[in-house]
Amino acid sequence: KTEASKLVLIYLMEMSRRAQDDSSSPKAADSVESLEEQTVCAQLILEAFGNAKTRCNDNASRFSKWVEVSFTDGQITGAWIRTYLLERSRVVHLAPGDSNFHIFYQLLAAAHSDPSLRERFQLGPAQGFRYLSGQPKEAKTKGASTKGAKTKGANTKGAKTKTGEGPVREDHGPDSDEFERLLEAFDLFRFTDAELDDTWRLLAAVLHLGNIQVHKQKGKKGCAVCNPEVMRLVADMLGLEAAQLERYLLFIP
């Protein structure tokens, strides 16, 4: 469906361009070129944030959209895209063999080659984030010990982490290229540097949020955070106090 809708839009744009050529109006032709570019860039942004790799499709749309295209005398004069039903549960839980939304991997690929982005948002390899690899980072709890513990029947020699959730995307090349295209699309729609910075900050906060671990307090009601440093990092990114965020996450009002 995703690719079919692209082909339909390309066809409509081409028919509109031919109609503009017949009208011999350079200004009108430029208008169609601009509209076509905007439509393509809008699709690119939507796919980055709403599409994901599944076992059956490398670019499966995980949301619904309604596209309206307006015509006058065979020429496109406008387009509207309405989105709804985003599969938000994919952020925190993946079916076996599926990946998370493209944008997370694209951001990590960009951070891999950009030290400033990497340091500002504390971004590392995908396997370091539970929402992308399904494997929580180790967090020591007071009084807990795993010394000498073995997993029955497990053989981890030379094996990659396998948790039954999403595969880790380690090749940054394609994702890095897609991120550059994404930046060009945002630039076309005149997103400011501050707006983009807030977007990357929110995405990074979501990734770090998945690494917060809690444990049940012995002899007490409720839970406590195992890795408060991650809680503080997420709170700082969201503009909250760590204690405030902890209260939101651990206590039901």
N, C-alpha and C positions, 0 to 999 in steps of 0.2 A: 504493500500500500504506500509506503514511504517513497519508494522509487517511482511508482506509477504516478503519484501526485506530482513529482518533479517533472516527469515527462510531459504530463498534461499542461503544466504551467509553461514549460519551454515551448511547447507547440503553440499555445495561446499567444505567447510573447512574439514568436516568429510570425504568426499570422498578423498580429498587430503591427509589427515592423514593416511587413510588406504593404499593408494598407497605408502606413505613413509614407513609405517611399512613393506610392502612387499619388499621394497628395502633394508631393514635391515641396514640403514645408520643412526646412532644416530645423527650425525651432521645435516643431512637433516631433521630429525624429529624435532629437536630443532628449526630449521629455520621455519618450518610450525607453531609450537606453538607460536613463536614470531610474525609471520605474522598474525596469527589469533587474538592474543591479540591486536596488533596494529589496526586491522580492527574494532574490537569491540569497542576499545577506541575512534577511530575516529568517529564512529557512535554516541557514547555517547556525545562527544563534539558538534557534529553537531545538535543533538536533543536538547541539552540544549539551544543553541542559535537560533535554527530555528524551534522548535516545541512549540506548545501551546495547552492549554486545550480549547476545544470548546463544544458546547451543545451536539454534537454527538460523540465526540472522546476525551478522556482524554490526548491523545498524538498525536495530529494531526500535520503532517509536514506542515509548512507554507512556504516551499521553494521546489525547484525541484533539483534533483541530478541525475547524470549519473555515474554509477559504472562500471568500466572495471576490469575484472579479467583475468590475464594471466596464461596459463597452459603450462607445458612441460611434456610430457609423463604422463598425468593425474595428475600431481602435480602442485599446485599453486606456481608461482614464483614471483608474484607481484600483486598489486591492485592500481587503481587510482580512486579517487572520485572527480567529478567536480560538483560544486554547482552553481545555478543561480536562478533568479526570487524570491528572498526573499521578503516576504510580509512586507515591511518596514512600511507601513501605520498602521500596527497593534500596533506599538509602541505608537502612539499618539491617535488612535481611535479603539475602540473595539465594535463588534456587541453585542447586548444584550445576556448575559449569557456566553460570551467568556472571557478568561483570556489572559494576555499578555504572552510573551515568558517565558519559564520555568526559564531561567537564572536569571531574576529579583527576582523571589520569592526565588530561591535557595540562592542568595546572601543575601537577607534579613534574611533568616533562619539562615545562617552562622553568620551574624552580631548579631542576637538575643542571641547567645551563646558565642560570641567573643567580649568582650568590646573594645578591641583594634581596630578591624575592624569597629565596630559601631561608635566609636568616631572619627576615622580618616576620615570617609566618611559621618558622620552625618546621619546614617541610622536608621530608626525607623520602626514602623509597616506599613504594606502595605497600610492601609487606610489613611496614611498620605501623599500618593503620588497620584496625580491625574491620572497619566498614568496607575496606577494599580487599583484604586478604582473608577475613574471617578468623584471624588468629590474634587474640589479645596480647598486648605487650606484657611481659612479666612484671608483676608488682608484688613485693614482699609484704606480708601482713605480720603483725606482731604475734609472736608465738607460733607461727606456722612454719613447718619444715617439710621439705620435699626430698631431703637427703635419702638416697638409697631407694627412692620410689621408682618403680618401673611400670610401664604400661603393658598389660598382658598381650602377648603376641605381636608387640610392636617392634619394627625394625627401622630405625631412622638413619642408618648408615647411607650417606650419599643421597638421601631423599630430600625433596623439597617439601615445605609445609603443605599439608593437605587437610582441610578442615571440613570439607563437604560444602563450602560456599564458593565465592567467586575466585577464579584463577587470577594470579597476580600478573599484570601486564608489565613486562620488564624492558621491552623495546621502546625507547623514548622517541625514536625517529618520527614515526607517523603522528603520534600525539603532539609532538613539538611543532610539526608542520601545521597541524590542524589548529593549534593555539595561535599561531601567527595569522592564519586566515581569520580566526575569530576576532583578533585584535583589529584587523582591517575592517571587519563587519561592524564592530562597535564604533570605530572611527567614522564610518559612513553615516551612522545614526547620531553622531556627535556626542557620544558619551565622554564625559570629562575624566581626567586622570583620577580625581578624587572619587568619582562614582565607581570606576573600575577597581580602585584600591579597596573600597568598601566591599565590593563583590568578592574579590579574592580573599579578603579577611573573613567574610562570612563563610565561604566555602572551607577555608582552613579551620575555622572554629568547629564546623560540623565534623570534619575528619578527626580533630583532636577530641571532640566530645565522645566519640565512639571508643576512645582509649581510656576513659575514666572507668575505674573499677571500684566496686564496693564489696564489703564483706559484713556479715552479721556480727554484731558486737556480743561478745560472750557475757552472759549475765545481764544484758541490757536489751531494751526494746529498740527496734530500728536497726539501721545500717550505718556504716562509716566508710569514708572514702579511703581506698588503699594508697592512691597516688595523688596527694593534694597538690603537687607541683603541676600536674596536668589540669586539675580543676582551676588553679590560679591562672594558667595560660589561657584557657578557654574564657574565663571570666573577663580577663583583660581584653581579649579580642572582641567580646560582646559588649564591653563598656559596663560591666557589672562588678560588684564586689564578690569575692570568692565565697564568702559566707552566704550571701544572698542567692547565688547560683546553686550552692549546695542545698540550701533550704528548698528551693524550687524542685530540685531533682530527687531529693530523698524523703520529703514529707508531703503528705496529702493534706490540703487545707480542709 
